[in-house]
Amino acid sequence: MKISGSKILGIAAAIAVIVYWGNSIFNKVEFSKLPNLKCIIDNPDGSRETHFYDLAKIEKRDPTKGMSSKEFTKYIKKRNLSEVTFSDSKSMYMLVYRNHENGIQKSYSVDIQKDTGQVEINVPTDTPVGSSLRVLAKAYQNGYTFKGECSKTKKKNL
């Protein structure tokens, strides 16, 4: 059976179109095992707040993802920085919200235990950008800690 060159080109073009559209469709679909979390935070006055964390989205938007520790250290000392970093260890998810304004770092961290869902939000006092570890430790010591509990939730896609 003889196949003409135009039939081979037609088949190759059809395969190329299928591969192109398949990649376009599947690259837009996010496959992540990271959960969406609903966290209930206890305030010192006895009231409660609800916070939602889409960990897959937070991880995807982390500008420090893939940086070496040297690059990371330099990056977080930038002026007028506003970003969220994400870490996923064996036992917990860690989020750090950083906002640098006029040389001052205003930040807080969110630590979520994977096995229990316990969450701890640490809000240190403001520090100069690029402060030493000792200054940062003192800022956390003088800051506030809020505790609560997280549970998995589904996206509603409203």
C-alpha positions as CSV (number, residue, x, y, z in Angstrom):
1,M,0.0,0.0,0.0
2,K,1.4,3.3,-1.1
3,I,0.8,6.5,1.0
4,S,1.2,9.8,-0.8
5,G,3.3,12.6,0.6
6,S,0.2,14.8,1.0
7,K,-1.5,12.2,3.2
8,I,1.6,12.0,5.4
9,L,1.7,15.8,5.7
10,G,-2.0,15.9,6.5
11,I,-1.6,13.3,9.2
12,A,1.4,15.1,10.7
13,A,-0.5,18.4,10.7
14,A,-3.5,16.7,12.5
15,I,-1.2,15.3,15.1
16,A,0.5,18.7,15.6
17,V,-2.9,20.4,16.1
18,I,-4.0,17.7,18.6
19,V,-0.7,18.1,20.6
20,Y,-0.9,21.9,20.5
21,W,-4.5,22.0,21.8
22,G,-3.9,19.3,24.3
23,N,-1.0,21.3,25.8
24,S,-3.0,24.5,25.7
25,I,-5.9,22.9,27.6
26,F,-3.8,21.0,30.1
27,N,-1.4,23.8,30.9
28,K,-4.4,25.9,32.1
29,V,-5.6,23.2,34.4
30,E,-3.9,23.3,37.8
31,F,-3.0,19.9,39.2
32,S,-2.0,20.4,42.8
33,K,-2.2,18.3,45.9
34,L,-2.1,21.4,48.0
35,P,-5.4,22.0,49.8
36,N,-7.7,25.0,50.1
37,L,-8.0,25.8,53.8
38,K,-10.6,27.6,55.9
39,C,-9.0,28.7,59.2
40,I,-10.9,30.0,62.2
41,I,-8.6,32.3,64.2
42,D,-9.3,33.2,67.9
43,N,-8.8,36.8,68.8
44,P,-7.7,38.0,72.3
45,D,-11.1,39.6,72.8
46,G,-12.8,36.3,72.4
47,S,-14.1,37.0,68.8
48,R,-13.2,34.8,65.9
49,E,-12.1,35.6,62.3
50,T,-12.2,33.3,59.3
51,H,-9.3,33.3,56.9
52,F,-9.1,31.3,53.6
53,Y,-5.9,30.1,52.1
54,D,-5.6,28.6,48.5
55,L,-2.2,27.0,49.0
56,A,-1.8,26.0,45.4
57,K,-2.4,29.6,44.2
58,I,-0.1,31.0,46.9
59,E,2.7,28.5,46.0
60,K,2.3,29.3,42.3
61,R,2.6,33.1,42.9
62,D,5.6,32.8,45.3
63,P,8.3,35.0,43.6
64,T,11.1,33.3,45.5
65,K,10.2,29.8,44.3
66,G,13.4,28.1,43.0
67,M,15.8,30.8,44.3
68,S,19.0,29.8,46.0
69,S,19.3,30.9,49.7
70,K,21.7,33.7,48.5
71,E,19.3,35.0,46.0
72,F,16.4,34.7,48.5
73,T,18.4,36.7,51.2
74,K,19.1,39.4,48.7
75,Y,15.5,39.5,47.4
76,I,13.8,39.9,50.7
77,K,15.9,43.0,51.4
78,K,14.4,44.9,48.5
79,R,12.8,48.2,49.1
80,N,9.0,48.5,48.6
81,L,8.6,44.8,48.5
82,S,5.1,43.3,48.8
83,E,4.8,39.5,48.5
84,V,3.9,36.2,50.1
85,T,6.4,33.3,50.3
86,F,5.4,29.7,50.7
87,S,7.1,26.7,52.3
88,D,5.9,23.1,52.5
89,S,7.7,20.9,54.9
90,K,6.9,17.4,56.1
91,S,4.9,18.6,59.1
92,M,3.7,22.1,58.2
93,Y,2.8,24.8,55.6
94,M,4.5,28.1,56.2
95,L,3.4,31.4,54.7
96,V,5.2,34.7,55.2
97,Y,3.5,38.0,54.2
98,R,6.1,40.7,53.7
99,N,5.5,44.4,53.1
100,H,8.3,46.9,53.0
101,E,7.4,50.5,53.2
102,N,10.0,53.3,53.3
103,G,12.7,51.0,54.7
104,I,10.4,49.4,57.3
105,Q,9.4,45.7,57.2
106,K,5.8,45.0,58.2
107,S,5.2,41.3,58.1
108,Y,3.5,38.3,59.6
109,S,3.8,34.5,59.3
110,V,1.2,31.8,59.2
111,D,2.3,28.3,60.3
112,I,-0.2,25.5,59.8
113,Q,0.4,22.0,61.2
114,K,-0.6,19.3,58.6
115,D,-1.5,16.6,61.1
116,T,-3.8,18.7,63.4
117,G,-4.8,21.7,61.4
118,Q,-3.6,24.0,64.2
119,V,-2.6,27.4,62.9
120,E,-0.4,30.0,64.5
121,I,-0.2,33.6,63.1
122,N,2.8,35.5,64.4
123,V,2.8,39.3,64.0
124,P,6.2,40.8,65.0
125,T,6.7,44.5,65.6
126,D,7.9,46.5,62.6
127,T,11.7,46.3,61.9
128,P,14.0,48.0,59.5
129,V,14.4,46.0,56.2
130,G,17.5,43.8,56.4
131,S,17.6,43.6,60.2
132,S,19.8,41.1,61.9
133,L,18.4,37.8,63.2
134,R,18.7,39.1,66.8
135,V,16.5,42.2,65.9
136,L,14.0,39.9,64.1
137,A,13.8,37.5,67.1
138,K,13.2,40.5,69.4
139,A,10.4,41.8,67.1
140,Y,8.7,38.4,67.2
141,Q,9.1,38.2,71.0
142,N,7.5,41.7,71.3
143,G,4.8,40.9,68.8
144,Y,1.5,39.1,68.9
145,T,0.5,35.5,68.3
146,F,-3.0,34.3,67.3
147,K,-4.0,30.7,67.3
148,G,-6.8,28.8,65.6
149,E,-7.7,25.7,63.6
150,C,-7.8,25.0,59.8
151,S,-9.8,22.5,57.8
152,K,-9.9,21.6,54.2
153,T,-12.5,23.3,52.1
154,K,-13.5,23.0,48.4
155,K,-13.4,25.9,45.9
156,K,-16.9,27.1,45.1
157,N,-16.0,28.5,41.6
158,L,-18.9,31.0,41.9
